[in-house]
Amino acid sequence: MKRSKIRGVVLTVAAALASAPAAAPVTAHAQAFPAPTQIGSGLASRALVAIAPGGKALAVWSVKAADGSYGAYWSQHVPGAAWTPPQIVFARSGSSLQLVMDAQGNATLAGVEPEGRLPGSIWYDDKPANGEWAGPYWAAFEGGGPPIILAGNAAGAQVIFYGAGGTEIDAVRRPPNAASGAWGKPELVARVARPSQIQLAAGAMDDAGDMVVAWEQSRQDCSTSPCNFDNHSVYAARELAAAPGWVASPRLTPVITPDPWVVSAVIDPLGRAGLLLQAGPTATMLQATRQQTSGTWGRLVPAYTDTSGGHPLLFGASIGPHDQATYAAVDIAATNGVLAGDGNIVRQSWNAPADLSLADASPPSAALAYAGTPQGGAALVWVDLDDTVRATLRTSATGAFLPAQTVIAGDGRTIAGTGAPRRSPAATAINAAGDAVVLYQQTDATGAQVSVYAATTN
């Protein structure tokens, strides 16, 4: 696809990255989070973070203006140094922003144009590891609005999955080391006819370039206003780097009503894919299905079942060495535990999850940010009901999660008129060496100001 730069946009960038010192070789990796740093303020919306193998971290967050429009800022952290002052980067997407980083530290930001000349079209922006943001540019004109999923791998290959008109799932991609912006043409992954509708659910790419994308199909009933959607079920499609062409699955789940499925997708270094699923946000069970590099998907098996009278909330999943998968959830029960469970997507066997929040003085709120590495490392950040921000990590699949750490203690304050904690988890990232970064957002007492804070182990 021709690299077409978006016109009519004033873009301010800084040379802070170019002048920053190179990351020093890291010989030891701390596993404790120091006091957090405020890196941005304003009516902050979505916040994202990525971390390179050398420990350099990049945070991006969107800010909503009084007129409802969005802008975005970025800051970076080099091991042993302070976070750089926030700098403006193009973004008008708010909640649709997506960020990925390759092994060299090159980053890509993508989002959906909400209005203007081409509403619903997908834009992207690239930032070399030691350079400035270069765009923005158009990646695809056929988008129909959020959600989108931007996935990438260590080699720099990338794909953007998106929906079009409620009846298609499409993809655009580019090969490794294509920082020049050479995206391919849009590819049709799946299509349905009305009154059916499909919604993008999850997607992932492994380091070989194999991909999996999952979507939810439902029935649209517009006999009343607004339209209702029911009869939800999940499908998936695969494309292997060695065998180009999307291969869609049959229906993988039962049909449920009225709630939609909750879905996370994983794909291991050998191209074997899995889905972690929940039959609506109040279902008492997490389930899993998997496919080898080709062939039929396996039957649904239980990954975790709540027997205390509550239910889990699935917040993410990742894949470690070969076929080891890890999921993160909050168990909505008497203890509201933060759970991390491991399983084998080939054998379809799942271990009892560990409760990582046992040391908490106050149970966590129903929010969690989660990230994992191909080595099986993982990081989590959550906020207790007393406003305490906590985090934990493990550096490999064979290691254990550390006891929950207090990033910043809570004082019990809440947002006026809501009783809700002022702080909320925003994002986390971890690299293969065990360097981790967490972001959280803090709202002032009136709810008018939302600031972004960061804490890194390096």
SULPEDA-V869263 format. One record per residue. N is the residue number from 1. RES is the residue in three letters. D_FIRST is the distance of its C-alpha to the first C-alpha in Angstrom with 1 decimal. Layout:
n: (N & N)
res: (RES & RES)
d_first: (D_FIRST & D_FIRST)
This chain:
n: (1 & 2 & 3 & 4 & 5 & 6 & 7 & 8 & 9 & 10 & 11 & 12 & 13 & 14 & 15 & 16 & 17 & 18 & 19 & 20 & 21 & 22 & 23 & 24 & 25 & 26 & 27 & 28 & 29 & 30 & 31 & 32 & 33 & 34 & 35 & 36 & 37 & 38 & 39 & 40 & 41 & 42 & 43 & 44 & 45 & 46 & 47 & 48 & 49 & 50 & 51 & 52 & 53 & 54 & 55 & 56 & 57 & 58 & 59 & 60 & 61 & 62 & 63 & 64 & 65 & 66 & 67 & 68 & 69 & 70 & 71 & 72 & 73 & 74 & 75 & 76 & 77 & 78 & 79 & 80 & 81 & 82 & 83 & 84 & 85 & 86 & 87 & 88 & 89 & 90 & 91 & 92 & 93 & 94 & 95 & 96 & 97 & 98 & 99 & 100 & 101 & 102 & 103 & 104 & 105 & 106 & 107 & 108 & 109 & 110 & 111 & 112 & 113 & 114 & 115 & 116 & 117 & 118 & 119 & 120 & 121 & 122 & 123 & 124 & 125 & 126 & 127 & 128 & 129 & 130 & 131 & 132 & 133 & 134 & 135 & 136 & 137 & 138 & 139 & 140 & 141 & 142 & 143 & 144 & 145 & 146 & 147 & 148 & 149 & 150 & 151 & 152 & 153 & 154 & 155 & 156 & 157 & 158 & 159 & 160 & 161 & 162 & 163 & 164 & 165 & 166 & 167 & 168 & 169 & 170 & 171 & 172 & 173 & 174 & 175 & 176 & 177 & 178 & 179 & 180 & 181 & 182 & 183 & 184 & 185 & 186 & 187 & 188 & 189 & 190 & 191 & 192 & 193 & 194 & 195 & 196 & 197 & 198 & 199 & 200 & 201 & 202 & 203 & 204 & 205 & 206 & 207 & 208 & 209 & 210 & 211 & 212 & 213 & 214 & 215 & 216 & 217 & 218 & 219 & 220 & 221 & 222 & 223 & 224 & 225 & 226 & 227 & 228 & 229 & 230 & 231 & 232 & 233 & 234 & 235 & 236 & 237 & 238 & 239 & 240 & 241 & 242 & 243 & 244 & 245 & 246 & 247 & 248 & 249 & 250 & 251 & 252 & 253 & 254 & 255 & 256 & 257 & 258 & 259 & 260 & 261 & 262 & 263 & 264 & 265 & 266 & 267 & 268 & 269 & 270 & 271 & 272 & 273 & 274 & 275 & 276 & 277 & 278 & 279 & 280 & 281 & 282 & 283 & 284 & 285 & 286 & 287 & 288 & 289 & 290 & 291 & 292 & 293 & 294 & 295 & 296 & 297 & 298 & 299 & 300 & 301 & 302 & 303 & 304 & 305 & 306 & 307 & 308 & 309 & 310 & 311 & 312 & 313 & 314 & 315 & 316 & 317 & 318 & 319 & 320 & 321 & 322 & 323 & 324 & 325 & 326 & 327 & 328 & 329 & 330 & 331 & 332 & 333 & 334 & 335 & 336 & 337 & 338 & 339 & 340 & 341 & 342 & 343 & 344 & 345 & 346 & 347 & 348 & 349 & 350 & 351 & 352 & 353 & 354 & 355 & 356 & 357 & 358 & 359 & 360 & 361 & 362 & 363 & 364 & 365 & 366 & 367 & 368 & 369 & 370 & 371 & 372 & 373 & 374 & 375 & 376 & 377 & 378 & 379 & 380 & 381 & 382 & 383 & 384 & 385 & 386 & 387 & 388 & 389 & 390 & 391 & 392 & 393 & 394 & 395 & 396 & 397 & 398 & 399 & 400 & 401 & 402 & 403 & 404 & 405 & 406 & 407 & 408 & 409 & 410 & 411 & 412 & 413 & 414 & 415 & 416 & 417 & 418 & 419 & 420 & 421 & 422 & 423 & 424 & 425 & 426 & 427 & 428 & 429 & 430 & 431 & 432 & 433 & 434 & 435 & 436 & 437 & 438 & 439 & 440 & 441 & 442 & 443 & 444 & 445 & 446 & 447 & 448 & 449 & 450 & 451 & 452 & 453 & 454 & 455 & 456 & 457 & 458)
res: (MET & LYS & ARG & SER & LYS & ILE & ARG & GLY & VAL & VAL & LEU & THR & VAL & ALA & ALA & ALA & LEU & ALA & SER & ALA & PRO & ALA & ALA & ALA & PRO & VAL & THR & ALA & HIS & ALA & GLN & ALA & PHE & PRO & ALA & PRO & THR & GLN & ILE & GLY & SER & GLY & LEU & ALA & SER & ARG & ALA & LEU & VAL & ALA & ILE & ALA & PRO & GLY & GLY & LYS & ALA & LEU & ALA & VAL & TRP & SER & VAL & LYS & ALA & ALA & ASP & GLY & SER & TYR & GLY & ALA & TYR & TRP & SER & GLN & HIS & VAL & PRO & GLY & ALA & ALA & TRP & THR & PRO & PRO & GLN & ILE & VAL & PHE & ALA & ARG & SER & GLY & SER & SER & LEU & GLN & LEU & VAL & MET & ASP & ALA & GLN & GLY & ASN & ALA & THR & LEU & ALA & GLY & VAL & GLU & PRO & GLU & GLY & ARG & LEU & PRO & GLY & SER & ILE & TRP & TYR & ASP & ASP & LYS & PRO & ALA & ASN & GLY & GLU & TRP & ALA & GLY & PRO & TYR & TRP & ALA & ALA & PHE & GLU & GLY & GLY & GLY & PRO & PRO & ILE & ILE & LEU & ALA & GLY & ASN & ALA & ALA & GLY & ALA & GLN & VAL & ILE & PHE & TYR & GLY & ALA & GLY & GLY & THR & GLU & ILE & ASP & ALA & VAL & ARG & ARG & PRO & PRO & ASN & ALA & ALA & SER & GLY & ALA & TRP & GLY & LYS & PRO & GLU & LEU & VAL & ALA & ARG & VAL & ALA & ARG & PRO & SER & GLN & ILE & GLN & LEU & ALA & ALA & GLY & ALA & MET & ASP & ASP & ALA & GLY & ASP & MET & VAL & VAL & ALA & TRP & GLU & GLN & SER & ARG & GLN & ASP & CYS & SER & THR & SER & PRO & CYS & ASN & PHE & ASP & ASN & HIS & SER & VAL & TYR & ALA & ALA & ARG & GLU & LEU & ALA & ALA & ALA & PRO & GLY & TRP & VAL & ALA & SER & PRO & ARG & LEU & THR & PRO & VAL & ILE & THR & PRO & ASP & PRO & TRP & VAL & VAL & SER & ALA & VAL & ILE & ASP & PRO & LEU & GLY & ARG & ALA & GLY & LEU & LEU & LEU & GLN & ALA & GLY & PRO & THR & ALA & THR & MET & LEU & GLN & ALA & THR & ARG & GLN & GLN & THR & SER & GLY & THR & TRP & GLY & ARG & LEU & VAL & PRO & ALA & TYR & THR & ASP & THR & SER & GLY & GLY & HIS & PRO & LEU & LEU & PHE & GLY & ALA & SER & ILE & GLY & PRO & HIS & ASP & GLN & ALA & THR & TYR & ALA & ALA & VAL & ASP & ILE & ALA & ALA & THR & ASN & GLY & VAL & LEU & ALA & GLY & ASP & GLY & ASN & ILE & VAL & ARG & GLN & SER & TRP & ASN & ALA & PRO & ALA & ASP & LEU & SER & LEU & ALA & ASP & ALA & SER & PRO & PRO & SER & ALA & ALA & LEU & ALA & TYR & ALA & GLY & THR & PRO & GLN & GLY & GLY & ALA & ALA & LEU & VAL & TRP & VAL & ASP & LEU & ASP & ASP & THR & VAL & ARG & ALA & THR & LEU & ARG & THR & SER & ALA & THR & GLY & ALA & PHE & LEU & PRO & ALA & GLN & THR & VAL & ILE & ALA & GLY & ASP & GLY & ARG & THR & ILE & ALA & GLY & THR & GLY & ALA & PRO & ARG & ARG & SER & PRO & ALA & ALA & THR & ALA & ILE & ASN & ALA & ALA & GLY & ASP & ALA & VAL & VAL & LEU & TYR & GLN & GLN & THR & ASP & ALA & THR & GLY & ALA & GLN & VAL & SER & VAL & TYR & ALA & ALA & THR & THR & ASN)
d_first: (0.0 & 3.8 & 6.3 & 8.6 & 12.0 & 14.2 & 17.2 & 20.8 & 21.1 & 23.8 & 22.9 & 25.8 & 25.5 & 28.3 & 29.1 & 31.0 & 28.7 & 28.8 & 32.5 & 33.3 & 35.2 & 33.6 & 34.5 & 37.8 & 38.3 & 39.4 & 42.5 & 43.5 & 41.6 & 43.4 & 43.2 & 44.6 & 42.9 & 44.6 & 45.0 & 41.8 & 40.4 & 39.2 & 35.8 & 35.0 & 36.8 & 36.3 & 35.4 & 33.0 & 31.0 & 28.6 & 29.0 & 27.0 & 27.8 & 26.6 & 28.7 & 27.9 & 30.2 & 32.2 & 32.9 & 30.8 & 30.0 & 27.5 & 28.2 & 26.2 & 27.8 & 27.3 & 30.2 & 31.1 & 32.7 & 35.7 & 33.8 & 31.6 & 28.4 & 26.9 & 26.2 & 25.9 & 27.6 & 27.3 & 30.0 & 30.3 & 33.2 & 34.2 & 37.0 & 40.3 & 39.1 & 38.8 & 35.7 & 34.2 & 34.7 & 32.0 & 29.3 & 26.9 & 23.2 & 21.0 & 21.2 & 22.2 & 22.0 & 25.4 & 25.8 & 22.2 & 21.4 & 20.3 & 20.7 & 20.3 & 21.5 & 21.4 & 24.6 & 24.2 & 24.1 & 20.5 & 19.7 & 16.8 & 17.7 & 16.0 & 17.4 & 17.5 & 18.1 & 21.6 & 22.3 & 21.6 & 19.1 & 16.8 & 19.0 & 17.7 & 14.1 & 13.0 & 12.7 & 13.0 & 15.0 & 15.7 & 19.2 & 20.4 & 23.7 & 25.7 & 23.6 & 22.5 & 19.8 & 17.1 & 15.2 & 14.7 & 11.1 & 9.3 & 7.8 & 8.5 & 10.7 & 12.8 & 14.9 & 18.6 & 19.9 & 21.3 & 21.8 & 18.7 & 18.9 & 17.1 & 18.3 & 18.2 & 20.5 & 22.6 & 20.4 & 17.4 & 15.3 & 14.1 & 13.4 & 13.6 & 15.8 & 16.6 & 18.8 & 18.3 & 21.4 & 23.7 & 23.3 & 20.0 & 18.6 & 14.9 & 12.8 & 9.4 & 9.9 & 9.5 & 12.4 & 15.4 & 15.7 & 12.0 & 13.3 & 11.2 & 8.5 & 6.2 & 5.3 & 5.1 & 5.7 & 8.8 & 11.9 & 15.4 & 17.9 & 20.9 & 22.3 & 25.8 & 27.8 & 29.9 & 32.3 & 30.5 & 28.0 & 25.8 & 25.0 & 22.9 & 25.5 & 24.5 & 22.0 & 22.1 & 20.7 & 23.1 & 23.0 & 22.4 & 19.1 & 21.0 & 20.2 & 22.3 & 21.8 & 24.8 & 25.3 & 28.4 & 29.4 & 32.0 & 33.9 & 33.6 & 36.9 & 37.0 & 40.6 & 41.3 & 39.5 & 37.4 & 35.9 & 36.9 & 35.0 & 37.0 & 37.1 & 34.5 & 33.3 & 30.7 & 28.3 & 25.8 & 23.1 & 22.5 & 20.0 & 21.4 & 19.6 & 22.1 & 21.6 & 18.1 & 18.3 & 19.4 & 23.2 & 24.8 & 28.3 & 31.2 & 32.6 & 33.5 & 35.9 & 38.7 & 38.1 & 39.3 & 40.3 & 40.0 & 38.1 & 34.6 & 34.1 & 33.2 & 30.7 & 29.5 & 27.5 & 28.0 & 26.9 & 28.9 & 28.2 & 29.2 & 26.7 & 29.5 & 28.6 & 30.8 & 31.1 & 33.7 & 34.7 & 37.3 & 38.5 & 38.3 & 39.0 & 42.8 & 42.9 & 45.3 & 43.3 & 40.0 & 38.9 & 36.6 & 35.0 & 33.2 & 31.6 & 31.9 & 28.8 & 29.2 & 31.8 & 33.3 & 33.2 & 36.6 & 38.9 & 39.0 & 41.4 & 42.8 & 41.5 & 43.8 & 46.3 & 48.1 & 51.8 & 53.1 & 52.5 & 49.2 & 45.6 & 42.6 & 39.4 & 36.5 & 34.3 & 32.1 & 32.0 & 30.9 & 31.4 & 33.5 & 34.6 & 33.7 & 34.9 & 36.4 & 35.0 & 36.2 & 36.1 & 37.4 & 39.2 & 41.9 & 44.9 & 46.3 & 49.9 & 53.0 & 51.5 & 47.9 & 47.0 & 43.7 & 42.9 & 41.0 & 41.2 & 40.2 & 39.8 & 38.8 & 36.0 & 37.1 & 40.8 & 40.1 & 42.8 & 42.8 & 45.2 & 46.9 & 44.9 & 46.3 & 47.2 & 45.9 & 47.6 & 51.2 & 52.2 & 51.0 & 53.8 & 51.9 & 49.6 & 45.8 & 44.2 & 41.6 & 38.7 & 37.2 & 34.2 & 33.4 & 31.3 & 31.7 & 30.9 & 30.5 & 34.0 & 35.4 & 35.9 & 35.7 & 36.4 & 37.5 & 38.5 & 40.5 & 43.0 & 46.5 & 48.2 & 50.2 & 47.1 & 47.1 & 43.8 & 43.9 & 41.6 & 41.9 & 40.1 & 40.5 & 39.0 & 38.8 & 39.3 & 42.9 & 43.8 & 45.1 & 43.9 & 45.8 & 48.1 & 46.5 & 46.5 & 47.2 & 44.4 & 46.4 & 49.5 & 49.7 & 52.4 & 52.3 & 51.0 & 48.9 & 46.9 & 49.5 & 50.0 & 47.9 & 49.6 & 46.2 & 45.7 & 44.2 & 41.9 & 39.1 & 36.9 & 33.3 & 31.5 & 32.4 & 30.9 & 32.6 & 31.7 & 33.2 & 36.1 & 37.2 & 36.2 & 35.5 & 34.7 & 35.5 & 34.7 & 36.8 & 37.2 & 40.6 & 41.6 & 44.6 & 47.6 & 46.5 & 43.0 & 41.7 & 40.3 & 38.0 & 37.7 & 35.7 & 37.6 & 36.6 & 38.7 & 37.8 & 40.0 & 39.3)
